[in-house]
């Protein structure tokens, strides 16, 4: 199955999307450091939102239902 994937991918060169997006236009000039920084910023942001969400849910569970 890997060989079939390789043939399909190499056979599509020089296109990323056939007749629409050439491979040279699909490449980004971002450095690996900026990609890593963005990744860790998003990781921190979503972890912080998870902690806030869990704390809100725990407070509501302790509060109990409103009768």
Secondary structure as GFF3:
##gff-version 3
##sequence-region A 1 67
A	DSSP	alpha_helix	2	11	.	.	.	ID=ss1
A	DSSP	beta_strand	15	17	.	.	.	ID=ss2
A	DSSP	beta_strand	21	22	.	.	.	ID=ss3
A	DSSP	alpha_helix	23	26	.	.	.	ID=ss4
A	DSSP	alpha_helix	32	63	.	.	.	ID=ss5
###
